[in-house]
Amino acid sequence: MKHLLILASILLLAGCARSADDAHEFSEIRIVPKMNSRSADGLFEPKDVIGLTVGKEGASYIDNLPLTFDGHVFSTAGASWSVDTDMPATLAAYYPYQSDGVPYRFSIATDQRGGCGPSDLLGAFLPGFLPSFYPIELLFYHLFAELDILIDNRSGQPITEVSVGGFIPTAQVDFRTLSAKPVYGTPPSDVLAYCAVPDERYQVVLVPQRNDMTVRIRTEDGVDRMRTIHGAPLAYGESYKLRVALTSDARFELVLDGDIVDWGYAGSIGDDGNGDGTGGGEGSDPSTVLTYEGETYRIETINGKQWMTENLRYAPVGAVPYDDYFYPNDERNSVASLGLLYRYKTAVGGKLPKPNSTTVVQGICPDGWRVPTSAELAELAAVVPRDFFAKAGYYQPLDDYDYPPVFNSSKIYLISSTVLSDGRVNYLRLQGTSTTNIHALPVDRIAASLRCVKD
């Protein structure tokens, strides 16, 4: 097997590298950043610093190397790599740089009045990378959520402070999947917002989660006006607008909107008009929602059983993306609306149920919930409208499949716990305008959506 040429952990001073072995060619490490957007502070600016890590087969060859932006590329003096190898490696980067190590656990600033940039954690991940003489392009993603607070101030008093409370400020970060989840057990904090335009626009970066959001606005007369949105959903990589109308009688109206897709709240969450500061919406009724591993799902009682009305979004501990589960259309931001697509063994917790068994299979469902049987899925499909399943789908991974995994919703598939005597498994399948049917497939044929049912 060929090996990726490593000298001094792949980092070499350019002059020393050539004298060490003139048979090899080396190129300066240069990173060209690409971004979908930059929610808080615009694009990268000169002197911004990222951290770079390069690994191969579980070993780290570059660990948290700081690279500085010159307005065009990120680089550092004397850092080079060999370009005469065809052995791929994995490259990951993040911003803002931390000298004490890659921030697998990252906390936002609770005082962002000086700017949101230090809390706007960005990540990039590139598998199958080969060093070359050309700069490497890296696409950076936002790992947290941004809230843009737009205020119509009719109170007659200037605004002196805006804060957002109720959200856990610390996240566990996975740079391979470019995702972040709140660290539960950490107490929520109030976060002071950055004033972009006095009396009109304030910004704050928050750890993605669904939680009760309390907004406090203080005016020059010392009066605090507060309201709470119950079950406010913030997804990583998204930017939201919170529109606030501040009135002279200390009333407070607000609406949260933005890149919210199929959260079950018609695209917005806001005031219920009762003026008591409690907000409203279905999220305030615990009988209609279920929170599991930091994600909140709408639930509905149908024929005496409680069902998830959204596809499961949980990435099991130890499960490998693109092997055990897949992102719809290879877009991690689609997970919020479409859920994950699971291989059958992943969905049932790694061990196949016995053929024709009636044993309850919890699988990766929450405690007290389980993977439904095919009979239960058929019964469900017979009594609910077809759009109940509108976001379900599948992907068929092959041994030689190419990225991206295409999410196919023209055939709706949901996983059941039922295994047949020949080892095949049953799925609920809805195709075109055809009638509902249960379809048997080999265990590894597809990856599909999962809806859990309560025991």
Secondary structure per residue as TSV (DSSP state, phi and psi in degrees):
chain	resnum	aa	ss	phi	psi
A	1	M	-	360.0	136.3
A	2	K	-	-73.6	152.1
A	3	H	-	-118.0	144.9
A	4	L	-	-66.9	123.9
A	5	L	-	-65.5	122.1
A	6	I	-	-124.0	121.5
A	7	L	S	-126.9	123.4
A	8	A	S	52.7	53.6
A	9	S	T	57.9	41.7
A	10	I	T	70.1	-13.7
A	11	L	-	-91.6	128.7
A	12	L	B	-137.9	140.8
A	13	L	-	-68.9	131.3
A	14	A	H	-55.4	-45.6
A	15	G	H	-66.7	-44.0
A	16	C	H	-65.2	-34.6
A	17	A	H	-62.1	-44.2
A	18	R	H	-71.0	-34.8
A	19	S	H	-73.1	-25.6
A	20	A	H	-71.1	-34.4
A	21	D	-	-161.5	92.1
A	22	D	T	-66.6	-11.1
A	23	A	T	-74.1	-18.0
A	24	H	S	-108.0	149.5
A	25	E	-	-107.7	143.0
A	26	F	E	-127.8	150.3
A	27	S	E	-131.7	147.5
A	28	E	E	-62.8	140.8
A	29	I	-	-75.9	117.6
A	30	R	-	-135.8	132.7
A	31	I	E	-119.2	124.6
A	32	V	E	-98.7	116.5
A	33	P	E	-81.2	137.5
A	34	K	E	-122.1	145.2
A	35	M	E	-143.2	145.6
A	36	N	S	-70.0	-40.4
A	37	S	-	-169.1	173.1
A	38	R	-	-135.2	100.4
A	39	S	T	-62.4	-39.4
A	40	A	T	-93.9	-50.6
A	41	D	T	-128.4	25.3
A	42	G	-	80.7	-159.9
A	43	L	S	-77.7	175.0
A	44	F	-	-59.2	146.9
A	45	E	-	-117.8	155.1
A	46	P	T	-52.8	139.7
A	47	K	T	82.0	-2.9
A	48	D	-	-62.0	145.7
A	49	V	E	-125.6	130.8
A	50	I	E	-108.4	161.9
A	51	G	E	-107.0	131.5
A	52	L	E	-115.4	134.6
A	53	T	E	-129.6	135.8
A	54	V	E	-125.9	131.0
A	55	G	E	-131.8	158.4
A	56	K	E	-146.0	119.4
A	57	E	T	51.0	46.6
A	58	G	T	85.0	-8.5
A	59	A	E	-101.4	144.0
A	60	S	E	-97.4	120.6
A	61	Y	E	-99.7	-31.5
A	62	I	E	-126.4	128.3
A	63	D	E	-125.9	106.6
A	64	N	E	58.0	46.2
A	65	L	E	-75.6	124.4
A	66	P	E	-77.8	129.7
A	67	L	E	-123.1	135.2
A	68	T	E	-106.8	139.9
A	69	F	E	-85.0	132.3
A	70	D	-	-106.5	11.4
A	71	G	S	103.2	-16.0
A	72	H	S	-129.3	-49.0
A	73	V	-	-136.0	160.4
A	74	F	E	-95.0	134.1
A	75	S	E	-159.5	174.0
A	76	T	-	-146.5	143.8
A	77	A	T	-59.6	129.0
A	78	G	T	81.9	-3.5
A	79	A	-	-86.9	121.5
A	80	S	E	-135.0	163.8
A	81	W	E	-139.2	156.8
A	82	S	E	-71.1	138.2
A	83	V	-	-112.1	6.7
A	84	D	S	-107.1	52.4
A	85	T	-	-138.1	148.5
A	86	D	-	-114.0	20.1
A	87	M	-	-94.6	112.9
A	88	P	-	-72.7	157.8
A	89	A	E	-136.2	178.8
A	90	T	E	-114.2	133.0
A	91	L	E	-120.1	133.4
A	92	A	E	-137.0	147.1
A	93	A	E	-146.1	160.8
A	94	Y	E	-150.4	163.7
A	95	Y	E	-146.7	140.7
A	96	P	S	-82.5	151.8
A	97	Y	-	-66.2	142.3
A	98	Q	-	-125.6	122.3
A	99	S	T	-70.0	-20.0
A	100	D	T	-88.4	6.2
A	101	G	-	131.4	165.6
A	102	V	-	-60.0	130.3
A	103	P	-	-82.4	73.6
A	104	Y	S	-66.4	-23.0
A	105	R	E	-121.7	124.7
A	106	F	E	-135.2	133.8
A	107	S	E	-114.3	134.6
A	108	I	-	-73.7	159.9
A	109	A	-	-74.8	136.2
A	110	T	S	-84.8	-9.1
A	111	D	B	-122.0	100.2
A	112	Q	-	-106.7	21.0
A	113	R	T	-64.0	-24.4
A	114	G	T	-85.3	-2.6
A	115	G	-	133.8	151.2
A	116	C	S	-91.4	-10.8
A	117	G	G	-51.7	-47.4
A	118	P	G	-63.0	-18.5
A	119	S	G	-98.5	-8.6
A	120	D	-	-85.9	78.9
A	121	L	-	-71.1	128.0
A	122	L	E	-115.9	149.6
A	123	G	E	-141.0	151.4
A	124	A	E	-138.7	145.6
A	125	F	E	-143.1	129.4
A	126	L	E	-137.5	101.6
A	127	P	E	-81.6	162.0
A	128	G	E	67.0	31.7
A	129	F	E	-85.3	139.1
A	130	L	-	-122.6	127.3
A	131	P	-	-59.0	145.5
A	132	S	-	-150.1	177.2
A	133	F	S	-75.8	-12.6
A	134	Y	S	-92.7	151.0
A	135	P	-	-60.7	147.0
A	136	I	E	-90.5	126.5
A	137	E	E	-85.0	129.4
A	138	L	E	-122.9	130.3
A	139	L	E	-94.3	116.8
A	140	F	E	-94.1	140.4
A	141	Y	E	-118.5	147.8
A	142	H	E	-73.5	132.0
A	143	L	-	-100.1	-10.9
A	144	F	S	-117.7	-176.8
A	145	A	E	-114.1	146.4
A	146	E	E	-111.4	138.7
A	147	L	E	-116.2	121.6
A	148	D	E	-104.7	110.6
A	149	I	E	-97.8	111.6
A	150	L	E	-104.9	120.5
A	151	I	E	-115.6	128.5
A	152	D	E	-100.0	96.2
A	153	N	E	-90.0	105.0
A	154	R	-	-113.0	20.5
A	155	S	S	-81.5	-18.0
A	156	G	S	83.1	1.2
A	157	Q	S	-124.2	134.3
A	158	P	-	-63.8	148.1
A	159	I	E	-85.0	132.0
A	160	T	E	-107.9	-21.2
A	161	E	E	-162.0	139.9
A	162	V	E	-129.2	133.4
A	163	S	E	-136.9	156.3
A	164	V	E	-124.6	125.9
A	165	G	E	-123.7	169.4
A	166	G	E	100.1	-3.6
A	167	F	E	-110.9	138.7
A	168	I	-	-67.0	129.3
A	169	P	-	-88.9	-4.6
A	170	T	E	-116.0	137.1
A	171	A	E	-125.6	148.9
A	172	Q	E	-92.9	124.6
A	173	V	E	-109.0	133.6
A	174	D	E	-114.6	105.8
A	175	F	T	-77.9	-15.0
A	176	R	T	-73.7	-41.0
A	177	T	T	-97.7	-2.7
A	178	L	T	53.0	54.0
A	179	S	E	-135.2	161.3
A	180	A	E	-142.0	137.4
A	181	K	E	-130.4	144.1
A	182	P	E	-63.5	147.7
A	183	V	-	-87.8	99.4
A	184	Y	T	-69.9	145.3
A	185	G	T	101.7	-20.1
A	186	T	S	-82.4	128.9
A	187	P	-	-68.1	145.1
A	188	P	-	-66.2	158.2
A	189	S	E	-134.1	155.1
A	190	D	E	-82.4	135.9
A	191	V	E	-118.7	121.6
A	192	L	E	-77.5	131.4
A	193	A	-	-88.3	152.9
A	194	Y	E	-78.6	134.9
A	195	C	E	-90.9	104.1
A	196	A	E	-80.9	-42.5
A	197	V	E	-137.3	115.0
A	198	P	T	-53.3	134.6
A	199	D	T	71.0	-0.7
A	200	E	T	-129.1	-44.5
A	201	R	E	-142.0	128.8
A	202	Y	E	-132.7	150.6
A	203	Q	E	-132.5	147.9
A	204	V	E	-151.4	142.6
A	205	V	E	-104.1	132.2
A	206	L	E	-129.0	154.7
A	207	V	-	-69.5	130.8
A	208	P	-	-64.3	131.3
A	209	Q	E	-176.8	168.2
A	210	R	E	-110.4	120.9
A	211	N	E	-157.3	172.3
A	212	D	E	-77.5	118.2
A	213	M	E	-100.8	120.2
A	214	T	E	-105.6	122.7
A	215	V	E	-105.8	128.4
A	216	R	E	-121.7	130.4
A	217	I	E	-122.6	122.9
A	218	R	E	-106.3	133.4
A	219	T	E	-106.9	171.3
A	220	E	T	-62.0	-23.6
A	221	D	T	-80.8	5.3
A	222	G	S	84.9	3.9
A	223	V	-	-84.4	131.3
A	224	D	E	-99.5	127.9
A	225	R	E	-110.7	127.6
A	226	M	E	-132.5	143.1
A	227	R	E	-145.1	157.3
A	228	T	E	-123.9	133.8
A	229	I	E	-102.6	119.4
A	230	H	E	-81.5	132.9
A	231	G	E	65.9	36.0
A	232	A	E	-65.0	125.5
A	233	P	E	-98.6	119.6
A	234	L	E	-120.1	120.5
A	235	A	-	-102.1	150.8
A	236	Y	T	-67.7	142.9
A	237	G	T	82.0	6.3
A	238	E	-	-113.3	153.8
A	239	S	E	-118.3	134.1
A	240	Y	E	-123.3	149.6
A	241	K	E	-109.1	127.0
A	242	L	E	-109.6	111.4
A	243	R	E	-96.8	125.2
A	244	V	E	-122.6	132.5
A	245	A	E	-112.4	115.6
A	246	L	E	-104.5	118.7
A	247	T	-	-103.6	167.8
A	248	S	T	-71.5	-21.5
A	249	D	T	-94.9	21.2
A	250	A	S	71.4	9.4
A	251	R	-	-77.5	164.7
A	252	F	E	-150.8	111.4
A	253	E	E	-113.4	141.1
A	254	L	E	-150.3	154.1
A	255	V	E	-140.2	131.5
A	256	L	E	-103.1	126.5
A	257	D	E	-143.2	-174.3
A	258	G	E	142.2	-145.8
A	259	D	S	-82.8	59.1
A	260	I	-	-103.2	119.8
A	261	V	-	-123.6	120.1
A	262	D	S	54.5	43.0
A	263	W	S	-82.4	-3.2
A	264	G	S	86.8	10.3
A	265	Y	S	-123.9	30.8
A	266	A	T	56.4	29.1
A	267	G	T	83.6	-1.4
A	268	S	-	-153.3	155.5
A	269	I	E	-134.8	137.7
A	270	G	E	-168.6	-154.5
A	271	D	-	-68.5	141.7
A	272	D	-	-94.6	3.0
A	273	G	S	80.4	5.0
A	274	N	-	-89.7	-10.2
A	275	G	-	70.9	11.0
A	276	D	S	-97.9	3.8
A	277	G	S	79.1	12.6
A	278	T	-	-102.1	-3.7
A	279	G	-	74.9	-133.9
A	280	G	-	164.1	-157.4
A	281	G	S	89.6	168.0
A	282	E	G	-63.9	-26.8
A	283	G	G	-61.2	-16.7
A	284	S	G	-83.1	-7.4
A	285	D	-	-103.0	107.5
A	286	P	G	-62.7	-17.4
A	287	S	G	-76.1	-9.8
A	288	T	G	-109.3	-0.2
A	289	V	E	-136.6	155.3
A	290	L	E	-133.7	127.5
A	291	T	E	-104.8	127.8
A	292	Y	E	-144.4	121.5
A	293	E	T	49.9	44.5
A	294	G	T	83.3	-2.8
A	295	E	E	-113.3	141.9
A	296	T	E	-112.2	132.3
A	297	Y	E	-120.5	141.1
A	298	R	E	-73.7	142.4
A	299	I	E	-128.5	157.0
A	300	E	E	-145.7	140.5
A	301	T	E	-90.2	120.5
A	302	I	E	-131.1	123.2
A	303	N	T	52.1	38.5
A	304	G	T	82.1	2.6
A	305	K	E	-120.9	144.3
A	306	Q	E	-90.7	129.4
A	307	W	E	-123.3	146.0
A	308	M	E	-69.9	133.5
A	309	T	S	-96.6	1.8
A	310	E	S	-124.9	153.7
A	311	N	-	-71.1	142.8
A	312	L	-	-61.8	139.9
A	313	R	-	-117.6	10.9
A	314	Y	-	-81.5	126.7
A	315	A	-	-96.0	106.7
A	316	P	-	-60.4	146.1
A	317	V	T	-59.9	128.9
A	318	G	T	87.6	-12.4
A	319	A	-	-74.1	146.3
A	320	V	-	-106.6	122.9
A	321	P	B	-63.6	148.8
A	322	Y	T	68.7	10.4
A	323	D	T	-136.2	-59.9
A	324	D	T	-87.8	-28.4
A	325	Y	E	-151.2	165.2
A	326	F	E	-135.8	151.9
A	327	Y	-	-88.9	134.0
A	328	P	G	-56.4	125.9
A	329	N	G	58.3	21.1
A	330	D	G	60.9	26.9
A	331	E	-	-116.9	110.3
A	332	R	G	-64.0	-27.3
A	333	N	G	-73.5	-11.3
A	334	S	G	-79.4	-14.8
A	335	V	H	-61.7	-36.6
A	336	A	H	-57.9	-35.3
A	337	S	H	-101.5	-29.6
A	338	L	H	-109.1	-10.7
A	339	G	-	74.9	-174.9
A	340	L	-	-97.8	159.4
A	341	L	E	-107.7	120.5
A	342	Y	E	-107.9	139.1
A	343	R	E	-65.9	153.8
A	344	Y	H	-60.0	-45.4
A	345	K	H	-62.9	-33.5
A	346	T	H	-65.9	-45.8
A	347	A	H	-61.4	-37.3
A	348	V	T	-93.9	11.3
A	349	G	T	87.6	17.2
A	350	G	T	97.9	-17.1
A	351	K	S	-124.1	122.8
A	352	L	-	-68.6	137.2
A	353	P	-	-62.3	157.1
A	354	K	-	-69.5	147.6
A	355	P	T	-54.9	136.6
A	356	N	T	59.9	19.7
A	357	S	-	-77.0	146.8
A	358	T	-	-104.7	10.4
A	359	T	-	-65.6	137.6
A	360	V	-	-66.0	133.5
A	361	V	-	-116.4	106.6
A	362	Q	-	-71.9	-40.2
A	363	G	T	56.8	-133.0
A	364	I	T	-96.8	13.4
A	365	C	S	-74.9	161.6
A	366	P	-	-63.5	161.7
A	367	D	T	-57.2	134.7
A	368	G	T	86.8	-3.5
A	369	W	E	-123.2	166.0
A	370	R	E	-154.8	169.4
A	371	V	-	-74.7	128.0
A	372	P	-	-71.0	155.2
A	373	T	-	-78.0	164.2
A	374	S	H	-65.6	-31.7
A	375	A	H	-65.3	-39.4
A	376	E	H	-66.8	-39.2
A	377	L	H	-65.8	-40.3
A	378	A	H	-63.8	-40.5
A	379	E	H	-64.5	-41.7
A	380	L	H	-62.0	-47.3
A	381	A	H	-64.2	-23.2
A	382	A	H	-77.0	-16.0
A	383	V	H	-120.5	-8.3
A	384	V	S	-110.0	154.0
A	385	P	-	-66.6	157.3
A	386	R	G	-60.7	-32.4
A	387	D	G	-69.2	-8.4
A	388	F	G	-58.7	-30.7
A	389	F	G	-103.7	13.6
A	390	A	T	-57.9	-30.0
A	391	K	T	-95.3	-0.3
A	392	A	-	-79.2	154.9
A	393	G	-	-172.7	-162.6
A	394	Y	E	-155.3	168.0
A	395	Y	E	-140.1	139.5
A	396	Q	-	-107.0	96.0
A	397	P	-	-76.3	134.2
A	398	L	-	-109.6	167.1
A	399	D	T	-60.5	-31.5
A	400	D	T	-115.6	31.3
A	401	Y	-	-63.3	150.5
A	402	D	-	-103.3	149.7
A	403	Y	S	-77.3	151.5
A	404	P	S	-88.1	157.2
A	405	P	-	-71.9	117.5
A	406	V	-	-84.1	123.6
A	407	F	-	-78.3	123.6
A	408	N	B	-113.4	110.3
A	409	S	-	-103.1	4.4
A	410	S	S	-72.6	-25.5
A	411	K	E	-118.0	112.6
A	412	I	E	-85.5	126.3
A	413	Y	E	-124.8	137.2
A	414	L	E	-129.2	140.7
A	415	I	E	-78.5	138.5
A	416	S	E	-114.5	169.4
A	417	S	E	-91.0	-0.4
A	418	T	E	-82.7	123.5
A	419	V	E	-112.4	131.5
A	420	L	-	-84.7	169.6
A	421	S	T	-64.3	-25.1
A	422	D	T	-88.9	6.7
A	423	G	S	91.1	-9.0
A	424	R	-	-74.6	161.7
A	425	V	E	-119.3	153.0
A	426	N	E	-95.3	138.1
A	427	Y	E	-125.8	149.1
A	428	L	E	-77.4	128.9
A	429	R	E	-128.0	130.3
A	430	L	E	-123.5	121.6
A	431	Q	E	-128.3	124.6
A	432	G	T	55.2	-131.6
A	433	T	T	-103.5	13.1
A	434	S	-	-69.7	163.7
A	435	T	-	-71.9	160.8
A	436	T	-	-62.0	138.5
A	437	N	E	-148.2	158.4
A	438	I	E	-99.1	127.9
A	439	H	E	-119.1	129.3
A	440	A	E	-96.0	133.9
A	441	L	E	-139.3	154.9
A	442	P	-	-58.2	154.8
A	443	V	T	-53.6	-45.1
A	444	D	T	-99.5	15.9
A	445	R	S	-68.9	-43.1
A	446	I	-	-137.1	165.0
A	447	A	E	-112.4	135.3
A	448	A	E	-139.0	172.7
A	449	S	B	-77.7	158.1
A	450	L	-	-134.2	129.1
A	451	R	-	-117.7	126.5
A	452	C	-	-89.8	154.8
A	453	V	E	-122.1	146.4
A	454	K	E	-78.9	141.3
A	455	D	-	-57.4	360.0
